[in-house]
Amino acid sequence: MTAEAKGAGLMIGVDVGGTKICALALNQKHEVLGRSRAKTGAEDGLDAVMERIEQCAIEAAKGAGGTMKDVVRLGIGIPGPVLPGTGTVIFAPNLGWDTVPVASIMSGRLKMPVMVGNDVNVGTWGEYIMGAGKGAKSVLGVFWGTGVGGGIVLNGKLLEGKNGTAAEIGHTLLKVGGRKCACGKRGCLEAYCGRLAIAADIGRAIRKGQTSVITELAKGNLNRIATGAIRKALVRDDAVVCKAIRRASRYLAEGIGSAVNLLGPDRVIIGGGVSELLEVDPSLMTYVQSKIRKRSIQESMRDVDIVLAKLGDDAVAVGAALLAESGTVS
Ligand SMILES: [Zn+2]
């Protein structure tokens, strides 16, 4: 088989994050054949990031035994809302972008159709087609990380909303007049259960005099407690961390339960960096599932599965490639 034949009909998905860019090359059977990554370096300016996206795509195609000539579609996931039908990123705070027509810039550079979507929406699509959502009609994807993102597929269609801001479960209300959220509003779900909220809870308990292995794991810097340190402390059954995680899990479940009442999905998929803690301690997953069921009205939870995501860090890039293939977003 020649290199060209092996690489023919490739689809490339690119996940552009605040710190890194990851590209995957999939064949028509949806097998991942090539991958590459680079630092985002958003501080170097828009052109530099576009150049890195292109280079990552070229490297991924090469890894799949092809060149950009073998690539038929390219999709990109961006951490910010994308105006439906345009491929224009409205804003992306982690990248310092404000109104950037990513699809038109990249299709001009690459001379091929380019689709652009919000990263969590795109990641949910990836899980829906190839991961934990396989076989479901409608799914609610919740990505539990530094913040709390959401994605919704209803009857096979990704819900983007008029301004590309649909499914922002992290900014639905948990407590009227509650904690200040990164979005500027008060009482959002994310302000109670995102990684930053969990880290702040742990830091507060320690400052009040409670002892925790986090003091040692975070090397005394309680303002920067990473998920890795939280995971290690959970494995060691640290009381302060276990309590903070359980509380955050409860809040997350309350938010998901409300969303289930609103949407009536047939599957709920929980992914994101913090969700790995639910694998570390399966009793936590059982706890989250029971709290979601308790919060939802009984009928809306009948035969609804609550499962962990399967694609891990690949979800966004895989979803971007698949969305580009389906042509359902800009
Ligand atoms: Zn918010």
Residues whose N, C-alpha, C, O or C-beta is under 5 A from the ligand:
A	BS01	ZN	G170 H171 C181 A182 C183 K185 C188
